[in-house]
Amino acid sequence: MGLQEFLDSIPLLVYLLLAIIIMILPIEIGYRGGKYHRGKPDKSQMAQVRAIMGASLGLLAFMLAFSFAVAQKHFEERTNAYLLEVTAIDAAYRGASLLNQKSVSEARELLRQFVQLRRDTSDAEDRDELEEVVMLIRDTERLHDRLWQVADRSMQSPGDSIDDSIFSNAIMEMIRANDERVQHTMFNRISPIIWLTLLAMSFLSMIIMGYQAGLTGKRSFLATWTLAITFAAVLTLVTDLDRPQMRLFKMNQSLMAELQNRINSEAPPYVEPAPN
């Protein structure tokens, strides 16, 4: 199991608690080390430690902000792919009315099944049923193939090729949107190297902060816990944004639900193809 798979398997609340421990434990280690070396106060040494602590915390904050921006970009790309898919399905359903009479009902029924599969996939994601999600994604890809067969037949049959191409182009957009969603969800992830760097920087930065408090012999538990929980919370948010199955950030599925209600209740009128 790789690092990403291991992080994905940890419940989010447990991850938050572990992140807090990762922040608190090195502070305590650094504090005890600072107290051990506190025998002879040295102003130059204190100034150096403060400078290193400030630089470490600043760099850690920068890395967290960078990671959050990357994860947020991936989330926006998933959302854009979702919107593209909804638009493509709507266009395909409307464009199906321009096909020959035999293909209209088949294409629309396949599109209804496709929308239902998309809704089922979202429900399975909410239930954390990964195997069912994979199976449903494969079913949608098979529906892509069947829809493309309808589009291919319509392009080969005599008639207005411009009208037929509207449906074909919409199916191609559906396929592209699906590929983008899978890409952005499963493969566009924050690199494990960045995660390891974040963990190492967090550990070392907290040690320096605790060491500085140990040298002075004074520390504030409120300030220490506030800083640790703040960094841990941001790290947890980045993790949730980067996961395929998000908990805190949910994609609004109302557009797909509205599209399903519309195509199931109000089919667009059928237009008879013009005679040759």
Backbone bond lengths (Angstrom), bond angles and torsions (degrees), N, CA, C in turn:
res aa  C-N    CA-C-N  psi(-1)  N-CA   C-N-CA  omega(-1)  CA-C   N-CA-C  phi
1 M - - - 1.460 - - 1.525 109.57 -
2 G 1.361 116.11 127.05 1.445 119.78 179.51 1.518 112.36 -77.34
3 L 1.338 114.85 176.28 1.463 119.46 -178.23 1.521 111.32 -64.12
4 Q 1.340 117.44 -41.35 1.464 119.87 -179.43 1.526 111.31 -64.62
5 E 1.340 117.06 -42.97 1.459 120.07 179.01 1.526 110.70 -63.94
6 F 1.339 116.99 -37.33 1.464 120.48 178.03 1.524 111.31 -65.23
7 L 1.337 116.97 -44.27 1.461 120.06 178.99 1.529 111.16 -65.43
8 D 1.332 116.56 -37.64 1.461 119.85 179.81 1.525 112.02 -66.47
9 S 1.318 117.20 -27.87 1.471 120.80 -177.15 1.524 112.94 -79.68
10 I 1.326 118.31 -12.81 1.468 121.41 -178.28 1.522 109.33 -85.19
11 P 1.340 118.28 126.48 1.474 119.77 174.89 1.522 110.88 -57.33
12 L 1.330 116.04 147.93 1.458 120.12 -171.66 1.530 112.18 -63.07
13 L 1.339 117.81 -40.08 1.465 120.04 179.51 1.525 110.54 -65.28
14 V 1.326 116.60 -41.23 1.471 120.06 176.83 1.521 109.76 -63.47
15 Y 1.326 116.57 -39.26 1.469 120.31 178.95 1.530 110.30 -61.78
16 L 1.331 117.14 -41.72 1.468 120.66 179.11 1.524 110.80 -62.08
17 L 1.329 116.52 -44.05 1.466 120.01 179.45 1.529 111.19 -64.14
18 L 1.329 116.90 -40.86 1.461 120.17 177.55 1.526 110.92 -64.78
19 A 1.336 116.81 -38.67 1.461 120.26 178.96 1.526 110.92 -64.46
20 I 1.326 116.72 -38.80 1.469 119.88 177.71 1.524 110.30 -64.55
21 I 1.337 116.09 -41.54 1.468 119.72 178.50 1.527 110.54 -63.10
22 I 1.349 115.81 -40.89 1.467 120.16 179.10 1.527 110.34 -60.95
23 M 1.321 116.91 -32.02 1.465 120.56 179.07 1.535 111.75 -80.74
24 I 1.329 117.48 -40.87 1.469 121.23 -173.97 1.525 111.96 -76.24
25 L 1.322 116.59 -42.94 1.469 120.33 -174.75 1.529 112.57 -58.83
26 P 1.335 119.91 -49.77 1.475 118.23 178.94 1.528 113.16 -65.58
27 I 1.342 118.23 -27.74 1.463 119.45 175.17 1.523 109.59 -62.22
28 E 1.316 116.65 -43.81 1.467 120.49 179.53 1.524 111.06 -66.47
29 I 1.332 116.58 -39.86 1.469 119.54 177.81 1.526 110.39 -62.99
30 G 1.332 116.61 -46.24 1.454 120.20 179.05 1.511 112.29 -64.19
31 Y 1.331 117.66 -37.23 1.464 121.02 179.85 1.520 110.70 -63.60
32 R 1.302 116.84 -44.38 1.469 119.82 179.62 1.532 110.69 -66.03
33 G 1.335 116.41 -37.09 1.459 119.08 176.19 1.512 111.99 -65.73
34 G 1.342 117.14 -38.25 1.456 120.50 177.99 1.520 112.20 -66.73
35 K 1.334 116.62 -39.70 1.470 119.95 178.51 1.521 110.67 -64.44
36 Y 1.335 115.95 -34.45 1.469 119.95 -179.46 1.534 110.71 -66.07
37 H 1.331 118.17 -33.00 1.463 122.38 -178.17 1.533 112.35 -100.11
38 R 1.323 117.77 19.26 1.452 120.68 -174.21 1.522 112.85 -89.85
39 G 1.295 118.18 7.18 1.466 120.32 -174.06 1.510 113.55 -59.39
40 K 1.326 118.32 -45.03 1.466 122.04 -177.04 1.529 109.59 -120.12
41 P 1.355 117.07 103.27 1.467 119.60 179.35 1.527 111.33 -60.10
42 D 1.283 116.26 134.45 1.461 122.58 -179.88 1.524 107.54 -134.16
43 K 1.348 115.69 112.60 1.454 120.18 -175.96 1.521 112.02 -62.15
44 S 1.320 116.74 -39.59 1.465 119.58 179.97 1.526 110.78 -65.13
45 Q 1.337 114.91 -39.31 1.466 118.84 178.31 1.531 110.49 -64.81
46 M 1.342 117.28 -43.62 1.459 121.18 179.06 1.528 110.88 -61.01
47 A 1.327 116.51 -42.14 1.462 119.70 179.57 1.525 111.32 -63.94
48 Q 1.321 115.80 -38.85 1.461 120.03 179.68 1.531 110.86 -66.16
49 V 1.335 115.96 -43.77 1.460 120.18 -179.55 1.528 110.50 -64.02
50 R 1.352 117.15 -41.70 1.459 120.26 178.66 1.532 111.02 -62.44
51 A 1.332 116.31 -41.12 1.465 119.68 179.31 1.523 111.40 -64.09
52 I 1.332 115.66 -42.75 1.470 119.72 179.34 1.526 110.41 -65.87
53 M 1.345 116.42 -41.05 1.459 120.06 179.20 1.527 110.86 -62.14
54 G 1.334 117.18 -45.12 1.457 120.17 179.55 1.516 112.40 -62.62
55 A 1.337 115.75 -41.83 1.464 119.28 179.11 1.528 111.20 -66.27
56 S 1.325 116.86 -39.95 1.473 121.05 -178.86 1.518 110.92 -65.67
57 L 1.328 117.18 -47.14 1.459 120.30 179.93 1.526 111.17 -66.02
58 G 1.334 116.35 -37.74 1.460 118.89 177.65 1.515 112.33 -64.78
59 L 1.332 116.43 -41.99 1.468 120.17 178.82 1.523 111.08 -67.38
60 L 1.341 116.89 -37.88 1.459 120.49 177.13 1.524 110.52 -63.38
61 A 1.342 116.53 -43.20 1.464 119.96 178.00 1.525 111.07 -62.44
62 F 1.333 116.55 -38.53 1.469 119.95 178.28 1.523 110.85 -64.28
63 M 1.325 117.20 -43.99 1.460 120.71 -179.98 1.523 111.55 -64.46
64 L 1.336 116.98 -38.88 1.459 119.90 177.10 1.526 110.76 -64.88
65 A 1.339 116.67 -42.21 1.465 120.39 178.33 1.525 110.87 -63.88
66 F 1.337 116.88 -41.06 1.465 120.92 178.29 1.531 110.38 -63.32
67 S 1.331 117.18 -45.53 1.467 120.73 -179.39 1.521 111.00 -64.77
68 F 1.333 116.61 -39.07 1.462 119.86 178.26 1.525 110.39 -63.87
69 A 1.323 116.92 -40.71 1.463 120.53 179.60 1.532 110.93 -63.79
70 V 1.334 116.89 -40.47 1.466 120.30 178.72 1.526 110.57 -65.17
71 A 1.336 116.82 -45.37 1.460 120.55 179.98 1.526 110.98 -64.66
72 Q 1.337 116.92 -39.46 1.460 120.99 178.12 1.530 111.02 -64.27
73 K 1.323 116.78 -38.03 1.463 120.02 177.26 1.523 110.66 -63.17
74 H 1.338 117.20 -42.21 1.460 120.23 178.05 1.528 110.64 -62.22
75 F 1.332 117.26 -39.86 1.460 120.70 178.62 1.525 110.74 -63.92
76 E 1.322 117.24 -42.19 1.465 120.66 178.59 1.525 111.04 -65.03
77 E 1.327 117.04 -35.73 1.466 120.07 178.28 1.535 110.48 -67.11
78 R 1.333 116.92 -38.03 1.474 119.44 175.06 1.521 110.58 -62.43
79 T 1.341 116.15 -43.26 1.455 120.36 -179.58 1.525 111.02 -63.49
80 N 1.331 117.10 -42.32 1.465 120.58 178.82 1.521 111.37 -63.53
81 A 1.335 116.88 -39.42 1.465 120.02 177.88 1.527 110.74 -65.86
82 Y 1.326 116.39 -37.24 1.468 120.85 177.40 1.530 110.46 -63.60
83 L 1.331 116.80 -45.84 1.460 120.36 178.77 1.526 111.29 -63.65
84 L 1.330 116.18 -39.27 1.466 120.06 177.65 1.522 110.77 -62.56
85 E 1.326 116.73 -39.21 1.462 119.92 -179.47 1.524 111.26 -67.36
86 V 1.326 117.38 -44.22 1.465 120.39 178.35 1.529 110.55 -59.63
87 T 1.329 116.25 -44.68 1.468 120.46 179.25 1.524 111.11 -62.99
88 A 1.335 116.57 -40.68 1.469 120.29 -178.94 1.526 111.11 -67.68
89 I 1.326 117.75 -39.25 1.462 120.47 178.01 1.524 110.70 -63.38
90 D 1.333 115.21 -44.00 1.462 119.97 178.53 1.527 110.56 -60.86
91 A 1.340 116.41 -44.44 1.463 119.99 179.53 1.522 111.30 -65.08
92 A 1.331 117.16 -38.88 1.466 120.18 179.38 1.528 111.08 -66.26
93 Y 1.340 116.22 -39.56 1.463 119.24 -179.87 1.527 111.01 -65.54
94 R 1.317 115.53 -41.50 1.458 118.52 177.93 1.532 111.47 -71.17
95 G 1.343 115.82 -39.10 1.458 119.15 -179.98 1.508 112.97 -68.64
96 A 1.346 117.65 -20.79 1.464 120.36 179.16 1.529 111.39 -62.92
97 S 1.339 116.77 -26.49 1.470 119.33 179.56 1.522 112.36 -66.37
98 L 1.322 117.81 -15.05 1.464 121.79 179.74 1.525 112.58 -91.19
99 L 1.340 116.76 -3.18 1.459 119.92 178.69 1.522 109.79 -80.56
100 N 1.328 115.05 174.26 1.456 117.91 175.99 1.532 109.89 -68.87
101 Q 1.309 116.16 158.98 1.459 121.50 -169.95 1.532 112.47 -58.09
102 K 1.314 117.98 -34.07 1.460 121.02 -178.97 1.515 111.90 -67.84
103 S 1.327 117.22 -33.10 1.459 120.64 -174.73 1.527 113.27 -88.30
104 V 1.338 117.61 -18.26 1.463 120.01 -175.06 1.520 111.47 -61.14
105 S 1.321 116.94 -54.20 1.464 120.68 -175.81 1.527 110.86 -64.66
106 E 1.336 117.36 -38.67 1.466 120.14 179.72 1.522 110.90 -64.76
107 A 1.328 116.28 -45.66 1.457 119.94 -178.55 1.523 111.21 -63.80
108 R 1.323 117.22 -43.76 1.459 119.97 -179.01 1.527 112.32 -66.63
109 E 1.311 116.35 -37.64 1.463 118.76 178.48 1.530 110.86 -66.80
110 L 1.321 117.16 -40.02 1.462 120.45 176.75 1.527 111.15 -63.21
111 L 1.323 116.62 -38.39 1.459 120.15 178.80 1.529 111.02 -67.84
112 R 1.316 117.60 -37.99 1.472 120.09 175.13 1.524 110.37 -61.51
113 Q 1.323 116.25 -43.85 1.467 119.60 177.83 1.529 110.77 -62.76
114 F 1.315 115.74 -38.22 1.461 119.60 -178.50 1.532 110.98 -64.47
115 V 1.322 116.96 -45.08 1.461 120.41 179.23 1.530 110.38 -62.22
116 Q 1.330 116.55 -41.00 1.465 119.51 178.47 1.528 111.11 -63.41
117 L 1.324 116.76 -38.71 1.458 119.82 177.17 1.521 111.26 -63.98
118 R 1.319 116.41 -38.40 1.468 119.78 177.71 1.530 110.59 -64.12
119 R 1.325 117.18 -40.64 1.466 120.08 177.47 1.524 110.58 -65.42
120 D 1.337 116.22 -41.55 1.470 119.83 178.92 1.532 111.00 -64.23
121 T 1.320 116.11 -36.96 1.462 119.54 178.84 1.526 111.19 -63.92
122 S 1.316 116.83 -41.97 1.467 120.74 178.57 1.524 111.09 -63.98
123 D 1.338 116.55 -40.04 1.467 119.98 178.08 1.526 111.11 -65.01
124 A 1.336 116.23 -40.21 1.465 119.78 179.03 1.531 111.03 -66.13
125 E 1.330 116.94 -35.99 1.464 120.28 176.26 1.526 110.93 -62.99
126 D 1.331 116.96 -40.55 1.457 120.44 179.13 1.525 111.48 -65.10
127 R 1.325 116.75 -29.26 1.470 120.64 -179.87 1.530 112.79 -89.38
128 D 1.332 116.90 1.77 1.469 121.89 179.83 1.535 112.35 62.44
129 E 1.310 117.36 32.78 1.468 121.50 178.80 1.524 108.17 -98.05
130 L 1.330 115.44 83.88 1.452 121.28 -172.61 1.525 111.88 -64.30
131 E 1.328 117.62 -41.19 1.462 120.04 -179.14 1.521 111.09 -62.13
132 E 1.334 116.51 -41.18 1.466 119.65 178.45 1.521 110.71 -66.27
133 V 1.332 117.01 -37.30 1.465 120.73 178.12 1.524 110.31 -60.70
134 V 1.319 116.86 -46.89 1.468 120.78 179.75 1.522 110.66 -61.09
135 M 1.333 116.53 -42.22 1.462 120.73 179.93 1.530 111.12 -63.79
136 L 1.337 116.72 -41.54 1.456 120.44 179.73 1.529 111.50 -68.03
137 I 1.326 116.97 -36.17 1.464 119.80 176.58 1.524 110.39 -62.95
138 R 1.317 116.69 -40.05 1.472 119.86 177.02 1.524 110.98 -64.89
139 D 1.342 117.02 -36.72 1.463 120.10 177.14 1.529 111.12 -64.08
140 T 1.336 116.79 -40.36 1.467 119.23 179.10 1.521 110.91 -66.37
141 E 1.327 116.98 -34.85 1.458 119.53 177.98 1.532 111.04 -67.76
142 R 1.328 116.71 -35.22 1.468 119.29 175.32 1.537 110.67 -66.79
143 L 1.328 116.22 -36.06 1.460 118.81 175.72 1.528 111.26 -66.68
144 H 1.323 116.56 -33.81 1.464 119.94 173.77 1.531 109.92 -56.76
145 D 1.321 115.65 -45.61 1.469 119.74 -179.30 1.527 111.27 -62.22
146 R 1.329 117.22 -41.35 1.462 120.36 -179.19 1.534 110.92 -68.79
147 L 1.316 116.29 -39.06 1.463 119.56 177.15 1.530 111.12 -65.51
148 W 1.322 115.40 -38.13 1.467 117.86 178.93 1.528 110.86 -68.48
149 Q 1.314 118.28 -32.23 1.463 120.43 175.35 1.521 110.89 -63.21
150 V 1.336 116.36 -40.66 1.470 119.85 176.22 1.524 110.22 -62.38
151 A 1.341 116.24 -44.34 1.461 120.18 179.76 1.524 110.72 -63.95
152 D 1.322 116.93 -39.56 1.463 120.59 -179.05 1.526 110.76 -65.79
153 R 1.325 117.03 -41.46 1.470 120.10 178.29 1.527 110.73 -64.45
154 S 1.329 116.09 -39.29 1.460 118.80 -178.50 1.527 111.25 -66.65
155 M 1.338 117.23 -33.33 1.458 120.35 179.27 1.522 111.37 -72.31
156 Q 1.338 117.22 -28.83 1.455 120.53 -178.23 1.519 112.87 -86.45
157 S 1.340 116.60 -20.41 1.462 119.35 -178.67 1.520 109.80 -78.57
158 P 1.340 117.86 154.09 1.466 120.37 179.07 1.525 110.35 -66.56
159 G 1.300 116.62 142.52 1.461 121.00 -179.66 1.515 109.87 151.41
160 D 1.321 115.26 -165.98 1.456 121.42 -179.08 1.521 109.18 -81.20
161 S 1.320 116.89 106.91 1.462 120.67 -176.66 1.523 111.82 -67.10
162 I 1.354 117.19 -26.20 1.457 120.08 179.28 1.533 110.06 -66.97
163 D 1.334 116.56 -44.17 1.461 120.81 177.53 1.525 111.10 -62.73
164 D 1.325 116.21 -42.40 1.463 120.37 -179.33 1.527 111.25 -65.69
165 S 1.326 116.83 -33.64 1.461 119.66 -177.25 1.520 111.92 -69.11
166 I 1.321 118.71 -22.27 1.468 120.77 177.24 1.519 109.75 -61.81
167 F 1.331 116.33 -46.07 1.464 120.35 178.06 1.522 110.78 -66.77
168 S 1.310 117.85 -42.41 1.469 121.43 -178.35 1.529 111.16 -63.28
169 N 1.324 116.29 -43.61 1.464 119.22 179.31 1.526 111.51 -64.49
170 A 1.328 116.80 -36.67 1.456 119.98 178.69 1.531 110.69 -65.50
171 I 1.326 117.28 -39.51 1.471 120.10 177.91 1.529 110.23 -65.05
172 M 1.317 117.03 -39.71 1.467 119.69 177.36 1.529 110.88 -62.92
173 E 1.335 117.33 -37.52 1.461 120.86 177.04 1.523 110.95 -66.41
174 M 1.322 117.58 -37.11 1.471 121.01 176.31 1.520 110.75 -61.91
175 I 1.327 115.90 -44.11 1.464 119.95 179.95 1.524 110.76 -64.92
176 R 1.319 115.98 -41.95 1.467 119.53 179.20 1.524 111.48 -64.84
177 A 1.329 116.52 -41.12 1.465 119.85 179.03 1.526 111.20 -63.70
178 N 1.319 116.10 -39.57 1.473 119.37 178.13 1.523 110.96 -63.79
179 D 1.328 116.56 -44.20 1.463 119.73 179.05 1.528 111.04 -61.62
180 E 1.335 116.27 -39.42 1.458 119.59 179.81 1.526 111.14 -66.79
181 R 1.325 117.19 -40.65 1.464 119.78 179.53 1.521 111.17 -63.12
182 V 1.329 116.37 -44.38 1.463 119.37 178.52 1.524 110.63 -63.86
183 Q 1.327 116.44 -41.27 1.458 120.89 -179.93 1.525 111.31 -62.54
184 H 1.333 116.56 -49.25 1.459 120.70 -176.42 1.529 112.22 -71.85
185 T 1.336 117.18 -26.06 1.462 120.22 -178.04 1.516 112.64 -85.80
186 M 1.320 116.49 -44.67 1.460 120.30 -171.43 1.524 113.90 -97.68
187 F 1.322 118.44 -29.05 1.459 120.27 -169.72 1.531 113.89 -116.68
188 N 1.330 118.19 -31.05 1.470 119.94 177.81 1.526 108.73 -80.90
189 R 1.319 115.98 83.19 1.458 121.75 -176.75 1.526 109.26 -121.31
190 I 1.330 115.31 159.25 1.458 119.57 173.69 1.524 108.46 -65.23
191 S 1.313 116.19 135.15 1.457 121.56 -175.35 1.528 111.55 -62.23
192 P 1.344 118.03 141.67 1.474 120.37 175.17 1.524 112.80 -57.39
193 I 1.334 117.34 -29.89 1.463 120.06 177.42 1.525 110.78 -62.13
194 I 1.336 116.02 -39.65 1.468 119.66 178.48 1.518 110.76 -66.40
195 W 1.347 117.17 -40.39 1.470 120.11 177.80 1.524 110.71 -62.20
196 L 1.319 117.41 -45.47 1.458 120.31 179.11 1.529 111.15 -63.00
197 T 1.333 116.47 -39.70 1.463 120.04 178.05 1.525 111.07 -64.21
198 L 1.341 116.74 -42.19 1.462 120.53 178.22 1.527 111.42 -61.18
199 L 1.327 116.92 -44.90 1.462 120.49 -179.48 1.528 110.67 -64.30
200 A 1.345 116.71 -43.22 1.460 120.00 -179.78 1.528 110.87 -66.03
201 M 1.335 116.98 -42.94 1.458 120.10 178.80 1.524 111.63 -64.26
202 S 1.330 116.91 -39.96 1.466 120.28 178.09 1.517 110.82 -61.71
203 F 1.323 116.20 -45.99 1.462 120.83 -178.87 1.528 110.98 -61.93
204 L 1.328 116.53 -48.55 1.463 120.34 -177.03 1.535 112.02 -68.90
205 S 1.333 116.66 -39.15 1.469 119.66 -179.98 1.524 111.00 -64.59
206 M 1.321 116.67 -40.58 1.463 119.60 179.03 1.535 111.21 -68.40
207 I 1.326 117.31 -34.54 1.459 119.94 176.29 1.533 110.43 -62.23
208 I 1.331 116.38 -45.80 1.466 120.33 179.69 1.529 110.88 -61.53
209 M 1.345 116.48 -41.26 1.453 119.54 179.56 1.531 110.87 -64.20
210 G 1.323 116.89 -43.48 1.461 119.69 177.20 1.517 112.42 -66.20
211 Y 1.332 115.63 -35.99 1.474 119.69 179.69 1.530 110.49 -64.73
212 Q 1.323 116.57 -40.29 1.461 120.22 178.99 1.530 110.90 -64.51
213 A 1.331 116.40 -40.23 1.466 119.37 177.13 1.519 110.99 -65.72
214 G 1.332 117.03 -36.90 1.455 120.15 179.04 1.515 112.32 -66.35
215 L 1.315 118.01 -36.76 1.468 121.02 178.25 1.519 111.80 -64.79
216 T 1.321 117.28 -36.48 1.467 120.11 178.89 1.518 112.20 -81.16
217 G 1.336 116.38 -20.57 1.461 120.13 -178.47 1.509 113.70 79.35
218 K 1.307 117.65 8.25 1.458 121.45 -179.68 1.527 109.24 -134.12
219 R 1.324 115.12 142.19 1.459 119.93 175.18 1.520 109.22 -154.24
220 S 1.313 115.09 154.14 1.459 121.95 178.95 1.527 108.45 -109.42
221 F 1.321 116.32 117.18 1.463 119.19 179.09 1.529 111.05 -64.59
222 L 1.330 117.15 -36.14 1.461 120.06 178.94 1.527 110.75 -62.73
223 A 1.343 117.17 -47.17 1.465 120.44 179.59 1.523 111.25 -65.00
224 T 1.338 116.00 -40.25 1.464 120.32 -179.39 1.517 111.68 -63.05
225 W 1.336 116.61 -48.88 1.460 120.29 -178.64 1.530 111.23 -68.57
226 T 1.322 117.22 -35.91 1.468 119.72 178.97 1.520 111.05 -62.63
227 L 1.341 116.08 -46.41 1.457 119.84 179.53 1.526 111.10 -64.18
228 A 1.325 116.56 -43.86 1.463 120.25 -178.25 1.527 111.19 -64.01
229 I 1.324 117.23 -44.51 1.466 120.30 -179.25 1.527 110.57 -67.40
230 T 1.329 117.46 -36.62 1.466 120.55 178.87 1.518 111.42 -62.50
231 F 1.329 116.86 -49.88 1.465 120.20 178.72 1.523 110.92 -63.75
232 A 1.340 117.09 -39.70 1.465 120.52 179.99 1.523 110.94 -65.95
233 A 1.338 117.35 -38.14 1.465 120.47 179.64 1.528 110.97 -65.62
234 V 1.329 116.76 -42.83 1.468 119.86 178.99 1.531 110.05 -64.26
235 L 1.320 116.72 -41.23 1.465 120.71 178.11 1.530 110.61 -61.64
236 T 1.325 117.08 -38.22 1.462 121.28 178.64 1.523 111.08 -67.69
237 L 1.334 117.22 -40.15 1.462 120.42 177.55 1.532 111.22 -61.79
238 V 1.325 115.82 -42.93 1.468 119.78 178.77 1.532 110.05 -62.37
239 T 1.318 116.12 -41.99 1.468 120.42 179.52 1.522 111.30 -61.84
240 D 1.334 116.56 -44.06 1.458 119.83 -178.46 1.529 111.09 -66.05
241 L 1.326 116.90 -40.42 1.460 120.17 177.87 1.522 112.03 -62.96
242 D 1.325 116.81 -31.99 1.456 121.09 -175.54 1.522 112.50 -84.14
243 R 1.329 117.57 -15.25 1.465 120.10 -176.85 1.527 111.64 -77.10
244 P 1.348 116.86 148.47 1.469 119.21 174.06 1.528 111.98 -62.98
245 Q 1.342 117.03 -36.93 1.461 122.01 -179.50 1.528 108.32 -110.04
246 M 1.327 115.60 94.97 1.450 121.16 -175.56 1.524 110.04 -82.29
247 R 1.334 115.21 152.19 1.452 121.42 179.20 1.534 111.47 -112.44
248 L 1.314 116.83 -46.29 1.460 120.82 -177.18 1.520 111.31 -83.93
249 F 1.327 117.29 -30.09 1.459 122.39 -178.73 1.526 108.16 -111.07
250 K 1.329 115.92 109.94 1.448 121.17 -178.50 1.524 110.31 -109.99
251 M 1.319 115.87 136.95 1.450 120.54 175.93 1.523 109.14 -80.75
252 N 1.313 116.28 128.18 1.459 121.38 -178.52 1.530 110.00 -69.47
253 Q 1.344 116.12 120.12 1.458 121.22 -177.83 1.525 112.69 -98.39
254 S 1.328 117.08 14.06 1.462 119.62 -174.64 1.532 111.98 -66.48
255 L 1.343 117.68 -32.10 1.466 119.57 179.61 1.521 111.40 -64.33
256 M 1.332 116.54 -42.72 1.462 119.70 178.73 1.523 110.56 -67.07
257 A 1.332 117.14 -38.51 1.464 120.33 178.22 1.523 111.04 -64.78
258 E 1.336 116.56 -42.16 1.455 120.26 178.33 1.521 110.90 -64.74
259 L 1.335 117.06 -40.16 1.463 120.31 177.58 1.523 110.62 -62.90
260 Q 1.320 116.86 -41.82 1.464 120.05 179.15 1.527 111.13 -62.46
261 N 1.323 117.36 -44.01 1.466 120.29 178.94 1.522 111.14 -61.42
262 R 1.320 115.57 -38.46 1.472 119.40 -176.68 1.513 111.93 -71.09
263 I 1.327 117.58 -45.50 1.470 118.82 -176.86 1.528 111.87 -74.55
264 N 1.337 116.88 -20.18 1.458 119.22 177.51 1.523 112.36 -84.12
265 S 1.323 117.10 -20.37 1.462 119.34 -174.98 1.520 113.89 -115.18
266 E 1.334 116.84 -33.02 1.460 119.85 -175.27 1.519 109.51 -129.53
267 A 1.313 116.01 85.11 1.463 119.93 177.42 1.515 109.45 -74.37
268 P 1.326 117.92 138.52 1.464 119.99 176.16 1.523 111.23 -64.49
269 P 1.303 118.62 149.83 1.463 121.17 -176.69 1.518 112.41 -62.26
270 Y 1.322 113.72 145.74 1.461 119.52 178.44 1.519 109.72 -80.66
271 V 1.321 115.20 133.48 1.456 121.75 179.52 1.517 108.48 -109.72
272 E 1.331 115.88 121.55 1.456 120.30 179.75 1.515 110.38 -69.07
273 P 1.351 117.77 126.48 1.470 119.24 179.06 1.523 110.83 -59.25
274 A 1.313 114.75 144.34 1.468 119.54 -179.70 1.522 109.56 -67.59
275 P 1.330 118.20 140.03 1.476 120.74 178.41 1.509 111.42 -68.28
276 N 1.341 115.40 151.69 1.466 119.85 179.49 1.531 109.88 -70.81
